[in-house]
Amino acid sequence: MFEKSHIAAHHSVWKKSWKSFSSRPIIALWIFLLDIGILASFILLRSVVGLMVPEQFDLISAAQKNMLVFLGIAGIFLLYVVLLALAYSFFKYIILGQIKSFSKTHTFDMKTLRNLFFMNLLLFVCFFIILMFFTLLFSAVNSVQTWIGITIFAGFIIILFLLYIFWNFMHSTCILGHGFWPSMKKSFRHLWTSSYLGLIVFNVGIIIVYVILFLVLALLFKYVLTSSFGIFLQVGTIVSLIVVYILFMFNRVHFYFIAEKHIGHKTVKKK
């Protein structure tokens, strides 16, 4: 009995995700435009920092020569990360609100936006630390045995995968109304469950099928329709980006419904 109800509940999450994703294309278009806004804000901030700091600037050398210059540049980078997190959080809050509107009315809440900002700021810092650590690690083992480098790279991919899952759970839990620490704790707890296993299998299956189809068509155009091979590569690149983005967008919706099912909306205590 429990197994049947569990399967039915699992199917309901998929049904809600598919229905929400396909029945309201205007929201999908709006989310796409908001993602363009995120990308544009990143490019704009990067360009501003590029104008303020030379591209070949050596931070360590500056620290050795002039501590004030070092502190100034470090302050600019810190401000860059904060503004990056702020812009990302603003656009992502609107996106999450649109996803939430699939199942429940969403109203603007400054406290939730603030929580989301601090979460993203913390995760940005963690991501930069992880990236820096593995970059240094790759540099250190560059001349050692190949299998060590492959093992380190595999570890890096696994950590990025777990960070991606945690990030999605955290955002979904936050928009469900849970506070900063409750969202972090609940997301970390669900990171080690099988609640998202079906979604991962689905993504892997779609990617495998698409890659096989792409390779078959690539061979066809390369050896049979040779004159159109260049056009195929250009079109194939665009189609590949569209497929990846659609999966990325669907994952957001599905993660929200997983979090809604397993974690639920925050209950407001009546006075």
C-alpha positions in Angstrom: 0.0 0.0 0.0 2.8 2.4 1.0 4.7 1.5 -2.2 1.7 2.2 -4.4 1.0 5.6 -2.7 4.7 6.5 -2.9 4.8 5.7 -6.6 1.6 7.7 -7.2 3.0 10.7 -5.3 6.3 10.4 -7.3 4.3 10.4 -10.6 2.3 13.4 -9.4 5.5 15.4 -9.2 6.4 14.5 -12.7 2.8 15.2 -13.9 2.8 18.7 -12.2 6.2 19.5 -13.6 5.3 18.5 -17.2 1.9 20.2 -17.0 3.4 23.4 -15.5 6.2 23.5 -18.0 4.1 22.9 -21.1 0.8 24.6 -20.4 2.0 28.1 -19.7 4.6 29.0 -22.3 4.4 32.7 -21.6 6.0 32.1 -18.2 8.7 30.0 -19.8 9.4 32.9 -22.2 9.5 35.3 -19.3 11.9 33.1 -17.4 14.1 32.9 -20.5 14.2 36.8 -20.7 15.1 36.9 -17.0 18.0 34.5 -17.7 19.1 36.8 -20.4 19.0 39.6 -17.8 21.3 37.5 -15.5 23.8 36.9 -18.3 23.7 40.6 -19.3 24.3 41.7 -15.7 27.3 39.4 -15.4 28.8 40.7 -18.7 28.2 44.3 -17.6 29.8 43.8 -14.2 32.7 41.9 -15.8 33.3 44.8 -18.2 33.2 47.4 -15.5 35.8 45.4 -13.4 37.9 45.0 -16.6 38.0 48.8 -17.0 39.0 49.3 -13.4 41.6 46.5 -13.2 44.1 45.6 -16.0 43.6 42.1 -17.4 47.2 41.1 -16.7 47.1 42.5 -13.2 49.2 40.5 -10.7 47.6 40.7 -7.3 50.5 39.1 -5.4 53.0 41.4 -7.0 50.9 44.4 -6.1 50.7 43.2 -2.5 54.5 43.0 -2.3 55.0 46.5 -3.8 52.1 48.5 -2.3 49.7 47.3 0.3 47.2 50.1 -0.4 47.0 49.0 -4.1 46.5 45.4 -3.0 43.7 46.4 -0.6 42.1 48.6 -3.2 42.0 45.8 -5.8 40.9 43.3 -3.3 38.1 45.6 -2.3 37.0 45.9 -6.0 36.9 42.2 -6.4 34.9 41.8 -3.1 32.5 44.5 -4.4 32.3 42.6 -7.7 31.3 39.4 -6.0 28.7 41.1 -3.8 27.1 42.9 -6.8 27.2 39.7 -8.8 25.4 37.9 -6.0 22.9 40.8 -5.7 22.1 40.9 -9.4 21.8 37.2 -9.7 19.6 37.0 -6.6 17.3 39.7 -7.9 16.7 38.0 -11.2 16.6 34.5 -9.7 14.0 35.6 -7.1 11.7 36.7 -9.9 12.3 33.4 -11.7 11.6 31.4 -8.6 8.4 33.4 -8.0 7.2 32.6 -11.5 7.9 28.9 -10.8 6.1 29.1 -7.5 3.1 30.6 -9.2 2.6 27.3 -11.0 1.2 25.9 -7.7 0.6 28.8 -5.4 0.1 32.6 -5.5 3.4 34.4 -5.1 3.8 37.8 -3.5 6.9 39.8 -3.2 8.7 39.3 0.1 11.8 41.4 0.9 12.9 38.9 3.7 13.0 36.0 1.2 15.0 38.1 -1.3 17.5 39.0 1.4 17.8 35.3 2.5 18.4 34.4 -1.2 21.1 37.0 -1.5 23.1 35.8 1.5 22.7 32.2 0.4 24.0 33.0 -3.1 26.8 35.1 -1.7 27.9 32.2 0.5 27.7 29.7 -2.4 29.6 32.1 -4.8 32.4 32.2 -2.2 32.3 28.4 -1.8 32.4 27.9 -5.6 35.4 30.3 -6.0 37.2 28.5 -3.2 36.5 25.1 -4.7 37.6 26.3 -8.2 40.8 27.8 -6.8 41.6 24.7 -4.8 41.2 22.4 -7.8 43.1 24.7 -10.1 46.0 24.7 -7.7 45.7 20.9 -7.3 45.7 20.4 -11.1 48.8 22.6 -11.3 50.6 20.6 -8.6 49.9 17.2 -10.1 50.4 18.2 -13.7 53.6 16.2 -14.0 52.5 13.1 -12.1 50.7 9.9 -13.2 47.7 10.3 -15.5 45.3 8.3 -13.3 45.8 10.8 -10.4 44.8 13.7 -12.6 41.7 11.7 -13.8 40.8 10.9 -10.2 41.1 14.6 -9.2 39.0 15.7 -12.2 36.3 13.1 -11.4 36.2 14.4 -7.8 35.8 17.9 -9.1 32.9 16.9 -11.4 31.2 15.1 -8.4 31.5 18.1 -6.2 30.1 20.4 -8.9 27.2 17.9 -9.4 26.4 17.9 -5.6 26.7 21.7 -5.6 24.2 22.0 -8.5 21.7 19.7 -6.6 22.2 21.6 -3.4 21.8 25.0 -5.2 18.5 23.9 -6.7 17.2 22.6 -3.5 18.3 25.7 -1.6 16.6 28.1 -4.0 13.4 26.0 -4.0 13.3 25.8 -0.3 13.9 29.5 0.1 11.1 30.5 -2.2 8.8 28.1 -0.2 9.3 30.5 2.6 11.9 28.8 4.8 14.6 31.0 6.4 18.3 31.1 5.7 19.6 28.4 8.0 16.5 26.1 7.7 16.8 26.3 3.9 20.5 25.4 4.1 19.9 22.5 6.5 16.9 21.0 4.7 18.7 21.3 1.4 21.8 19.6 2.7 19.7 16.8 4.2 17.8 16.2 1.0 21.1 16.1 -0.9 21.7 12.6 0.4 18.2 11.2 -0.5 16.9 9.6 -3.6 14.2 12.2 -4.1 15.9 13.6 -7.2 17.3 10.3 -8.6 14.5 10.0 -11.3 15.3 13.5 -12.5 19.0 12.8 -12.9 18.3 9.5 -14.7 15.9 11.4 -17.0 18.6 14.0 -17.8 21.3 11.5 -18.4 18.9 9.5 -20.7 18.0 12.6 -22.8 21.6 13.6 -23.1 22.7 10.1 -24.2 20.0 9.9 -26.8 20.7 13.4 -28.1 24.5 12.8 -28.3 24.0 9.5 -30.2 21.6 11.2 -32.6 24.0 14.1 -33.0 27.0 11.8 -33.8 25.0 9.8 -36.3 23.9 13.0 -38.1 27.4 14.3 -37.9 28.8 11.2 -39.6 26.1 11.4 -42.3 26.9 15.1 -43.1 30.6 14.5 -42.9 30.8 11.6 -45.3 27.6 11.8 -47.4 26.4 15.4 -47.4 29.9 16.8 -47.2 29.1 20.3 -48.6 26.6 20.9 -45.8 28.8 19.8 -42.9 29.8 23.3 -41.9 26.1 24.4 -41.8 25.3 21.3 -39.8 27.9 22.1 -37.1 26.5 25.7 -36.8 22.9 24.6 -36.6 23.9 21.7 -34.3 25.6 24.0 -31.9 22.5 26.2 -31.6 20.2 23.2 -31.2 22.5 21.7 -28.6 22.4 25.0 -26.6 18.5 25.0 -26.8 18.3 21.4 -25.7 20.6 22.0 -22.7 18.7 25.2 -21.7 15.3 23.4 -21.9 16.6 20.7 -19.6 18.0 23.3 -17.3 14.7 25.1 -17.2 12.7 21.9 -16.6 15.1 20.9 -13.8 14.3 24.2 -12.0 10.6 23.5 -12.2 10.9 19.8 -11.2 13.3 20.6 -8.3 10.7 23.1 -7.0 8.0 20.4 -7.0 10.3 17.9 -5.3 11.0 20.4 -2.6 7.4 21.3 -2.3 6.5 17.6 -1.9 9.3 16.6 0.5 9.8 19.9 2.4 6.6 21.9 1.9 5.7 25.5 2.3 6.6 27.2 5.5 3.7 27.2 7.9 2.9 30.6 9.5 2.1 30.2 13.2 -1.1 32.0 14.2 -0.9 34.3 17.1 
